[in-house]
């Protein structure tokens, strides 16, 4: 399976229909380190929040983390270039709501919040009972129309958090560096072996 097909499948899995060439172009433009990059969509308030969230979702370990792959820049460009006008407005509103929660939690300006503080607020919104999880997912599936004001805020906030998480995963697992250096890469696959022990499989496989 080609890399473009993988992008298509991943993007459908996260609820967005995106053009593989567009994603590859954005990935390429964000592949080089850019010190002090300027956000085109997130703004100065949300930029540090997204930096922290990417590091929380994909921290560095024996493999690169999300920050090593410039995923905040990727998310910024994806939101600006891929999302519809309605989704852009929802993501910005949800991001502002999350930023307000962080500022309330820390008692100071959101741009001064550190990774630990952002993680505490992030975890609060995912430490849910099964019933609460179902309610959140049901709202996301139904959309904003027909919701009361409180549920509309929750809808927008999770739209932002889910969007950051999903674009982080899309950028990470379709990046050339992760595909070639940290997953099992075989540009010319060999024979098909349908039944082999899991211990022989090794790392997850990537595609050409």
C-alpha positions as CSV (number, residue, x, y, z in Angstrom):
1,X,0.0,0.0,0.0
2,X,1.4,3.4,-1.0
3,X,1.9,6.3,1.4
4,X,-0.9,8.3,-0.2
5,X,-3.3,5.4,0.4
6,X,-2.3,5.3,4.0
7,X,-3.0,9.0,4.4
8,X,-6.4,8.5,2.9
9,X,-7.2,5.6,5.2
10,X,-5.9,7.4,8.3
11,X,-7.8,10.6,7.5
12,X,-11.0,8.7,7.0
13,X,-10.4,7.0,10.3
14,X,-10.2,10.4,12.1
15,X,-13.3,11.8,10.4
16,X,-11.8,14.0,7.7
17,X,-11.6,13.6,4.0
18,X,-8.3,15.1,2.9
19,X,-6.2,15.2,-0.2
20,X,-3.1,13.1,0.1
21,X,-1.0,15.5,-2.0
22,X,-2.1,18.3,0.3
23,X,-1.1,16.4,3.4
24,X,2.2,15.4,1.9
25,X,2.9,19.0,0.9
26,X,2.2,20.3,4.4
27,X,4.3,17.5,5.9
28,X,7.2,18.5,3.6
29,X,6.8,22.2,4.4
30,X,7.0,21.4,8.1
31,X,9.8,18.9,8.0
32,X,12.6,21.3,8.6
33,X,13.1,22.8,12.1
34,X,11.8,26.4,12.2
35,X,12.9,28.3,15.3
36,X,10.3,30.7,16.5
37,X,7.8,29.7,13.8
38,X,4.8,32.0,13.3
39,X,1.3,30.4,13.6
40,X,-1.0,31.2,10.7
41,X,-4.2,29.8,12.3
42,X,-3.7,29.1,16.0
43,X,-2.6,32.5,17.1
44,X,-0.1,33.4,19.9
45,X,-2.5,32.1,22.7
46,X,-3.1,28.7,21.3
47,X,0.3,28.1,19.8
48,X,2.0,27.2,23.2
49,X,-1.0,25.2,24.2
50,X,-0.8,23.1,21.1
51,X,3.0,22.7,21.6
52,X,2.3,21.3,25.1
53,X,-0.6,19.0,23.9
54,X,1.6,17.5,21.1
55,X,4.3,16.8,23.6
56,X,1.7,15.2,25.9
57,X,0.1,13.1,23.2
58,X,3.4,12.0,21.5
59,X,6.3,12.4,24.0
60,X,9.8,11.6,23.0
61,X,11.0,8.1,24.0
62,X,13.3,5.8,22.1
63,X,11.6,7.2,19.0
64,X,11.1,10.9,18.2
65,X,8.3,12.8,19.8
66,X,5.7,15.0,18.2
67,X,7.8,18.1,18.8
68,X,10.8,16.5,17.0
69,X,8.7,16.2,13.9
70,X,7.3,19.8,14.1
71,X,3.8,18.6,14.5
72,X,2.5,21.8,16.0
73,X,3.4,23.5,12.7
74,X,1.7,20.7,10.8
75,X,-1.5,21.0,12.9
76,X,-1.5,24.8,12.4
77,X,-1.3,24.4,8.6
78,X,-3.8,21.6,8.5
79,X,-6.4,23.6,10.4
80,X,-5.7,26.6,8.1
81,X,-5.7,24.8,4.8
82,X,-7.8,21.6,5.2
83,X,-10.7,22.4,7.6
84,X,-14.0,24.0,6.5
85,X,-14.8,27.5,7.7
86,X,-17.3,26.0,10.2
87,X,-14.8,23.6,11.6
88,X,-12.1,26.3,11.8
89,X,-14.5,28.4,13.9
90,X,-15.3,25.5,16.1
91,X,-11.7,24.6,16.7
92,X,-10.8,28.2,17.6
93,X,-13.7,28.5,19.9
94,X,-12.9,25.1,21.6
95,X,-9.3,26.1,21.8
96,X,-10.2,29.4,23.5
97,X,-12.4,27.5,26.0
98,X,-9.6,25.1,26.8
99,X,-7.2,28.0,27.2
100,X,-9.6,29.6,29.7
101,X,-9.7,26.4,31.7
102,X,-5.9,26.3,31.8
103,X,-5.7,29.9,32.9
104,X,-8.3,29.3,35.6
105,X,-6.4,26.2,36.7
106,X,-3.0,28.0,37.0
107,X,-4.2,31.4,38.1
108,X,-2.1,33.2,35.5
109,X,-1.9,33.9,31.8
110,X,-2.3,30.9,29.6
111,X,1.0,31.5,27.7
112,X,2.8,31.0,31.0
113,X,1.4,27.6,31.7
114,X,3.9,24.7,31.7
115,X,3.5,21.2,30.3
116,X,2.5,19.7,33.6
117,X,-0.3,22.2,34.1
118,X,-1.6,21.8,30.6
119,X,-1.5,18.0,31.1
120,X,-3.5,18.2,34.3
121,X,-6.3,20.1,32.5
122,X,-6.1,17.8,29.4
123,X,-6.4,14.7,31.6
124,X,-9.4,16.1,33.4
125,X,-11.3,16.1,30.1
126,X,-10.4,12.4,29.4
127,X,-10.8,11.0,32.9
128,X,-14.4,10.2,32.2
129,X,-16.9,7.5,33.2
130,X,-18.1,5.2,30.4
131,X,-21.4,7.1,30.5
132,X,-19.6,10.5,30.2
133,X,-17.5,9.1,27.3
134,X,-20.6,8.0,25.5
135,X,-22.2,11.4,25.9
136,X,-19.1,13.2,24.6
137,X,-18.9,10.9,21.5
138,X,-22.7,11.1,20.9
139,X,-22.4,15.0,20.8
140,X,-19.5,14.8,18.4
141,X,-21.4,12.5,16.1
142,X,-24.7,14.5,16.1
143,X,-23.0,17.9,15.6
144,X,-23.6,21.3,17.3
145,X,-27.2,22.0,16.1
146,X,-29.9,21.3,18.7
147,X,-27.5,21.4,21.6
148,X,-28.0,23.7,24.6
149,X,-25.3,26.4,25.3
150,X,-23.5,24.3,27.9
151,X,-23.3,21.3,25.5
152,X,-22.2,23.5,22.7
153,X,-19.2,24.6,24.7
154,X,-18.4,21.0,25.4
155,X,-18.8,20.1,21.8
156,X,-16.4,22.9,20.7
157,X,-13.9,22.1,23.4
158,X,-13.7,18.4,22.4
159,X,-13.6,19.4,18.7
160,X,-10.4,21.2,19.5
161,X,-8.9,18.4,21.6
162,X,-9.8,15.7,19.2
163,X,-8.6,17.7,16.3
164,X,-5.2,18.2,17.9
165,X,-4.9,14.6,18.8
166,X,-6.0,13.3,15.4
167,X,-3.9,15.6,13.3
168,X,-0.9,14.7,15.6
169,X,-1.4,11.0,14.9
170,X,-1.9,11.6,11.2
171,X,1.3,13.7,10.9
172,X,3.3,11.3,13.0
173,X,2.4,8.0,11.3
174,X,2.6,9.3,7.8
175,X,5.9,11.2,8.3
176,X,8.8,9.9,6.2
177,X,11.2,9.9,9.2
178,X,8.9,7.6,11.3
179,X,8.0,5.4,8.4
180,X,11.6,4.7,7.3
181,X,13.6,4.9,10.5
182,X,11.3,3.6,13.3
183,X,8.8,1.3,11.7
184,X,9.6,-1.8,9.7
185,X,10.1,-0.5,6.1
186,X,10.2,-2.7,3.1
187,X,9.8,-0.9,-0.3
188,X,9.7,-4.2,-2.1
189,X,7.7,-6.6,0.1
190,X,8.5,-10.3,-0.1
191,X,6.3,-13.4,0.1
192,X,3.0,-13.5,1.9
193,X,3.1,-15.4,5.2
194,X,-0.5,-15.6,6.6
195,X,0.2,-17.5,9.9
196,X,3.4,-16.7,11.8
197,X,4.0,-16.2,15.5
198,X,3.5,-12.6,16.7
199,X,7.0,-12.7,18.2
200,X,8.4,-12.9,14.6
201,X,6.6,-9.8,13.4
202,X,8.6,-7.2,15.3
203,X,7.8,-3.6,15.0
204,X,4.7,-2.3,13.3
205,X,5.0,-2.1,9.5
206,X,5.1,1.0,7.4
207,X,4.6,1.5,3.6
208,X,6.5,2.9,0.7
